[in-house]
Amino acid sequence: MHDLSPPESVHALDVTKLKDPDITFWTVRDGTLLLGCGALKQLDAEHGEVKSMRAPVALRGRGAGRAVLAHIIRSMKAFAPAQRLYESFEFRYCEPFGDYRSDPNSVFMTLRL
């Protein structure tokens, strides 16, 4: 991003920020060769931001970016039926509980008995 954009327009995350609990990071490899990567940053319970989609210039066009983006979209949709089931029993969304931390691939629900 630094090569393509002026400094005020670079929104890339460095390694430290990619380790934030609100970030989930994936890579695509061919054996040990890294073909690409991407991340999802949880903004709130209903919104996420795709971040850090990268592939080395020499390895572009092999489908790594498409695979990462498809995985990000698919992984979020896969949980919707289970969440609707819990909602139908009047479970409500809540903050993480116990030893859990906020996670872009998890939701937390509670039911008052």
Secondary structure as the mmCIF struct_conf table of DSSP 4:
data_model
#
loop_
_struct_conf.conf_type_id
_struct_conf.id
_struct_conf.beg_label_comp_id
_struct_conf.beg_label_asym_id
_struct_conf.beg_label_seq_id
_struct_conf.end_label_comp_id
_struct_conf.end_label_asym_id
_struct_conf.end_label_seq_id
TURN_TY1_P TURN_TY1_P1 HIS A 2 LEU A 4
BEND BEND1 SER A 5 SER A 5
HELX_RH_3T_P HELX_RH_3T_P1 PRO A 7 SER A 9
HELX_RH_AL_P HELX_RH_AL_P1 VAL A 15 LEU A 18
TURN_TY1_P TURN_TY1_P2 LYS A 19 LYS A 19
BEND BEND2 ASP A 20 ASP A 20
TURN_TY1_P TURN_TY1_P3 PRO A 21 ASP A 22
STRN STRN1 ILE A 23 ASP A 30
TURN_TY1_P TURN_TY1_P4 GLY A 31 THR A 32
STRN STRN2 LEU A 33 ASP A 44
TURN_TY1_P TURN_TY1_P5 ALA A 45 GLU A 46
STRN STRN3 HIS A 47 ARG A 54
HELX_RH_3T_P HELX_RH_3T_P2 VAL A 57 LEU A 59
TURN_TY1_P TURN_TY1_P6 ARG A 60 GLY A 61
BEND BEND3 ARG A 62 GLY A 63
HELX_RH_AL_P HELX_RH_AL_P2 ALA A 64 LYS A 77
TURN_TY1_P TURN_TY1_P7 ALA A 78 PHE A 79
HELX_RH_AL_P HELX_RH_AL_P3 ALA A 80 SER A 88
TURN_TY1_P TURN_TY1_P8 PHE A 89 GLU A 90
STRN STRN4 ARG A 92 TYR A 93
TURN_TY1_P TURN_TY1_P9 GLY A 98 ASP A 99
TURN_TY1_P TURN_TY1_P10 PRO A 104 ASN A 105
STRN STRN5 MET A 109 THR A 110
#
